[in-house]
Amino acid sequence: METENRYTIKLSEDAPEVTLEVSQPKPVLPKGLSALPHFISSSDSCRLVDFFDSNPNLWSHIGFEKLRREQRYDLQKSGMFAELDWIIDRIHHQMNSDNNSSSSSYEPPNELIVEERYPAAFVKEERCGRLSSATFESHPFLETTCCPCTSDGDDRNQSEQTCSCYVAQMTLINDCIQFVDKPKQRLVECWKVKSQRHKFNFIMEPNTLVVKKGEALWAWRSRIAATSNFSQNSMNQTQDSNENEGENESCASNCEEDDVAKRRIITIKFRHASQAHSKKSPAEEKKENDANELMEFYKDKPLEELLTIIVTTSPIKSNPSTEVLERTFATFRHAGRDFAYKCPKVIICDGCRVLGDSDKQNRNLVSKKYSNAKQSLRNGIATNDQAENYQKFKIALTKICKNAEEIEDSPFHRTRVVELEERQGYGYALRHALYHEVATPFVCVIQHDRTFMRSTPMNEVVRAMVNKCNGDIKYVGINMRSNLAYRDIFISKYSRAAGADLIDMVIQPPELALDASVYGPNGSSARDIEVDDKMKRNLDSLAETYRTNIQHKSHNFDRDDGKHQLSLTPTLFWYDNTHIVETSHYRDYIFDPLYRMVAKGGFVEDRLSPLITKSVERLGLKRGHAKFKCYLLDDHSGYFFTGHLDGGSFMNQNERDKLLVLDNKTQKIISNNFV
């Protein structure tokens, strides 16, 4: 915890004796925030902790690293937790004694959440960067729902009179610091706060009741940030001393423990959610109904009215040759005739920065990292000769597309070339296409050197996304070599318990129950991959290894109707490899400037994937993933659907011919330009 100045302020003019120690001198205090010091005694605090520890089976770890533990109590089940009746009655009485309005009374809390932390866990969380964002109250308070008693989110007069929701929170044993902020929009991903005065933290003293209602509950985010009585040095000394944090210890032993690593921070949160707020707002319902009606309208439409194919390209060493794109487009037939020959296609040619050979001033701007030709071109930096070759490439490409206008069985049929004047990078080049070149509800995004290796059910994937039989599917990545066994990758990074949760979230849409003679371990799609013998042996060996993985073993192959079920596995990584996405999800969410999920000049996956991971680590796997709804397609044959030509190293035919003359052995290498 960084050392910072603390300021004592009055929480209310009506109760000048109630103060808070805050991190800035003049914060904007949330309306509806109140505090009551010494709400319970130290013996009452120990009594509560002893009760929680007497229910060890109720403790469950939060997050993949298991840095916190949690207990949840459904207080609506009468008689289940009689030991808590005294504190429930006291909370209920306090809420109504503070209620000056005759039009509303507060009901008893209907949920209790207990969280346990240790100082060493704070250090680990800070190092992992997981305390950088706060969240709104979770279930039963929906993050997508604002208090329906108000319309603009700022005028809380009506809400204070009619809203009966509240959160009453305390910390036991040790104090802690609570961070709060008010974003410009009620969204966890909103980076901008209303002002710097709307962002501060305050010390929660042990046994002090902190109540949030109205604006403080619905418009402000919060998180437990750190403990106030542990210095940075003491926390550093305990960062590796967290071995016993999972033990169940009595309150008395914890109060007397001198070892900082074993000192617990227990926060308890009593919540009441009014039934009136369990439903979505009218605006949200209208938006959802409109989206459902639109998808219903598209159900019977042909694929060419549903899907636009966006192909991104930029300068590569093989320019002015168009061979890379021609080889990529030639593999579109593996995705079906409608995909290859009927769907509209847009080739986005990114701009580049030209670096003159004699321009020493500009050359000094190129770091050593980009000094080689491949990295320079990858980052849009081209010499005069490379820029000239790129221009010739675009002219040749435009000619190919124009000549294919009347050839219905050409993969370049219905393809237009869009040239960007300046370098935007992959992410913003894609954004330009989405905003200006797409009129269909779905897009398939393909990089210029990404090929289809075998039959791929692109039409069926789109139908699954349209029908929504298994809920919303916003993104489907077509698997490649590096993510073929994604479930195993996930489990090795997190845990088997987290992996079990991931497998429970796997979707098996009925639209992807396909002919077993084509897909699956015995399908022709895997057998008929068109590669040379050496590559085929490598792929067969990979498939044998795959069949020993959890990705394969966790799939249900029990069908006797001649069908094989393909699956969609949730992913925390947004792969820029070939994928299908709902257009509005890209336009209105991923590329919304408010969230800053994509950086200009970079790739979408570079910034977005860490944000997905952080969302899951803070909100849990299901809730965190639900914001992005991204999945990976797999037919569990052990063979991946897409390959890679590696455009940065690709050699055109002339270069290969020259190399063959120099060394005949090279033929074995250069004949395999895809992986």
C-alpha positions, 0 to 999 in steps of 0.5 A, spaced: 500 500 500 502 506 498 503 511 503 498 517 502 495 523 506 489 522 510 483 527 511 478 527 516 471 529 513 464 529 516 459 524 513 453 528 514 451 535 517 446 532 521 451 527 524 457 531 525 460 526 530 460 521 524 467 522 520 471 518 515 478 518 514 479 519 506 484 520 501 483 527 498 481 533 502 474 535 498 471 529 495 464 528 492 460 524 497 455 519 494 448 521 496 446 515 500 452 513 504 452 513 511 456 510 517 455 508 524 461 507 528 461 501 533 455 498 531 457 492 534 462 490 540 468 486 539 465 480 543 459 480 537 465 481 532 468 474 535 461 471 535 460 472 528 467 470 526 466 463 530 459 462 527 462 463 520 468 458 522 463 453 524 461 452 517 467 450 514 464 447 508 460 454 506 467 457 504 469 457 497 475 460 494 474 466 489 478 467 483 483 462 479 488 464 484 484 462 490 486 469 494 480 470 497 474 465 500 467 467 501 461 464 504 454 466 502 447 465 506 440 466 503 437 469 508 430 468 505 430 461 508 427 462 515 430 458 520 436 456 516 441 460 520 438 462 527 444 464 529 444 470 525 437 473 527 440 478 532 444 481 527 439 481 522 434 484 526 439 489 528 441 491 521 433 491 520 432 496 526 437 501 524 435 501 517 428 503 519 431 508 524 435 512 519 429 512 514 426 519 515 421 518 509 414 515 511 413 513 503 418 507 504 420 502 509 426 497 509 425 490 509 430 485 512 436 483 508 435 477 504 442 475 503 449 475 506 456 475 503 462 474 507 469 475 504 476 473 507 482 476 505 489 476 508 495 481 507 499 477 503 493 476 498 493 484 497 500 484 495 499 478 490 493 482 487 496 488 487 502 485 483 497 482 478 494 488 477 487 486 479 485 491 484 485 497 478 478 497 477 472 497 482 465 493 480 458 495 482 454 490 486 453 483 483 447 478 484 442 480 485 443 487 483 444 486 476 450 490 473 446 492 467 440 495 471 440 502 474 435 503 479 428 504 475 426 509 480 430 514 477 431 516 470 438 520 469 442 517 474 443 523 478 437 526 481 436 521 486 430 525 490 425 520 488 429 514 489 431 516 496 423 516 497 421 509 494 427 505 493 428 499 498 434 496 496 441 497 500 447 494 502 450 494 509 457 492 510 462 491 516 469 489 517 471 484 522 477 483 526 482 488 522 480 495 518 481 495 511 480 501 506 474 501 501 475 504 494 469 508 491 468 511 484 463 514 480 464 513 472 460 517 467 456 511 465 454 505 469 459 500 466 464 496 469 469 497 463 467 505 463 474 508 464 472 515 465 470 517 472 465 523 473 471 528 476 477 526 480 473 528 486 468 522 484 474 518 486 477 516 493 478 511 498 476 511 506 478 507 512 473 502 514 474 501 522 472 494 525 465 494 527 463 500 523 457 499 519 457 502 512 450 503 509 449 504 501 443 506 498 440 510 493 446 513 488 451 510 493 448 503 491 447 504 484 451 509 481 458 508 484 463 502 484 467 500 490 472 495 492 476 493 498 483 496 496 488 494 502 488 494 510 490 501 513 494 498 519 499 494 515 505 498 512 508 497 505 514 494 508 510 489 513 506 487 507 512 486 502 515 481 508 509 477 508 508 476 500 511 469 501 508 467 507 501 465 505 501 458 507 496 457 512 490 462 509 486 456 508 486 454 515 479 455 519 482 458 525 477 461 531 476 469 532 480 468 539 486 465 536 486 470 530 486 476 534 492 474 538 496 472 532 502 476 531 504 474 525 502 479 520 501 473 514 495 470 518 491 476 520 485 476 517 480 481 514 473 479 514 468 483 511 460 482 511 455 485 507 448 484 508 444 486 502 436 487 500 434 487 493 427 489 492 423 485 487 421 491 483 429 492 481 430 484 479 427 486 472 430 490 466 429 497 465 424 499 459 430 501 455 434 495 456 428 491 454 427 494 448 434 494 446 434 486 447 427 485 444 429 489 438 435 485 437 431 478 438 426 481 432 432 482 428 435 475 429 428 472 427 428 476 421 434 474 419 433 466 420 431 464 413 436 469 410 441 466 405 448 466 408 450 472 403 445 476 406 448 475 413 455 475 412 460 479 410 468 477 409 473 482 411 480 480 409 485 485 412 492 486 408 498 490 409 505 491 406 509 484 406 516 482 403 512 478 397 509 484 394 508 486 388 506 479 388 498 477 390 500 470 391 499 470 398 492 473 398 490 468 392 492 462 396 488 464 402 482 466 397 483 459 394 482 455 400 475 459 401 472 453 398 473 449 404 468 453 408 462 452 403 460 454 396 456 460 399 461 462 403 467 462 397 463 465 391 456 468 394 458 472 400 460 479 399 468 480 401 472 487 403 479 487 402 482 492 407 489 495 405 492 498 410 496 504 409 504 505 411 509 509 413 514 510 408 521 511 411 526 514 406 533 510 405 537 517 406 532 520 411 537 519 417 532 523 421 526 519 420 531 512 421 533 515 428 525 514 429 525 507 428 527 503 434 532 497 434 526 492 435 523 494 428 530 494 425 529 488 421 525 488 415 519 483 417 518 487 424 518 494 420 513 491 415 509 488 421 508 495 424 507 499 417 514 501 416 516 501 409 522 503 405 521 507 398 521 500 394 517 496 399 511 502 398 512 502 391 511 494 391 505 495 395 502 500 391 503 495 385 500 490 389 494 494 390 493 495 383 494 488 381 489 486 386 484 491 384 484 488 377 483 481 379 477 483 383 474 487 377 476 481 372 472 476 377 466 480 377 462 476 372 466 469 374 461 467 379 465 461 381 471 465 383 473 466 390 474 474 388 467 474 386 463 480 389 470 483 392 472 490 393 478 493 395 478 499 400 485 503 400 486 506 407 491 513 406 494 512 412 497 506 417 491 504 422 494 498 424 490 491 424 485 493 429 483 500 426 483 498 419 478 493 421 474 498 425 474 502 418 471 496 415 466 495 420 463 502 420 463 504 413 463 497 408 459 492 412 451 492 412 450 485 414 449 482 421 455 478 422 462 479 419 468 473 418 474 477 419 480 473 416 488 476 415 491 475 409 495 469 410 490 465 414 488 459 410 482 454 411 486 447 412 479 443 411 472 443 410 469 448 415 462 449 417 462 456 417 454 457 414 452 452 420 456 457 425 452 463 423 446 459 423 447 457 431 449 465 432 442 467 429 438 462 432 441 463 439 438 456 442 444 456 447 444 463 448 448 469 445 454 467 441 458 473 439 464 471 437 466 464 434 474 463 433 475 458 428 481 453 431 488 453 429 494 449 431 496 454 438 489 453 441 487 446 438 487 444 446 484 450 449 481 446 455 488 444 457 491 450 456 486 453 460 486 448 466 494 448 466 494 456 467 488 456 472 486 449 475 482 443 474 476 446 478 476 452 474 477 447 468 471 444 470 467 450 470 469 452 463 467 445 461 460 446 464 460 452 459 461 449 453 456 450 448 453 444 443 448 448 438 444 443 434 446 447 428 453 444 429 450 436 429 453 435 423 455 429 418 459 424 422 462 422 415 465 429 414 467 431 421 470 428 428 475 423 429 473 419 423 471 424 418 473 425 411 474 433 413 481 431 417 483 425 412 483 429 406 487 435 408 491 437 402 498 437 405 505 434 403 507 427 406 511 430 411 506 435 414 501 430 414 505 426 418 506 431 423 499 433 423 497 425 424 502 425 430 499 432 433 492 428 432 494 422 436 497 427 442 490 431 442 486 424 443 490 424 450 488 431 452 482 433 456 479 437 450 478 430 447 476 426 453 471 431 456 467 431 449 461 427 449 461 422 442 455 418 444 451 419 438 448 413 434 444 418 429 450 418 424 451 425 426 457 428 430 456 434 435 461 440 434 462 444 440 464 451 442 468 452 448 469 459 452 475 462 451 478 468 455 483 470 449 480 474 443 484 471 437 485 475 431 485 468 427 479 467 423 473 468 426 465 470 426 463 476 430 456 479 431 457 486 427 454 490 432 458 487 438 464 489 434 461 496 433 458 498 439 462 494 444 469 492 442 470 498 438 466 503 443 471 509 444 469 509 452 472 502 453 478 503 450 479 496 448 483 496 442 489 501 441 490 504 434 496 501 431 495 494 434 492 488 434 485 487 437 487 481 441 493 485 444 489 489 449 482 486 449 484 479 451 487 481 458 481 485 459 477 479 458 481 475 463 481 481 468 473 481 467 473 474 469 478 474 475 474 480 478 467 477 476 467 470 476 468 466 470 460 466 468 459 473 469 466 476 466 465 471 460 458 473 459 460 480 457 464 478 451 461 471 449 467 468 445 468 461 443 472 457 439 470 451 434 472 444 435 470 438 431 474 434 436 478 430 430 485 432 433 486 437 426 485 444 426 481 448 421 485 454 419 493 454 417 498 460 417 502 462 410 506 467 415 506 473 410 511 476 413 516 471 411 512 468 405 517 468 398 513 469 392 515 464 386 521 468 383 524 468 390 523 460 391 526 459 384 532 463 385 533 459 392 532 452 389 537 454 384 542 455 390 540 449 394 536 443 392 535 441 399 531 448 401 525 445 396 523 441 402 523 447 407 520 452 402 514 447 399 511 448 406 509 455 407 503 454 411 503 451 419 
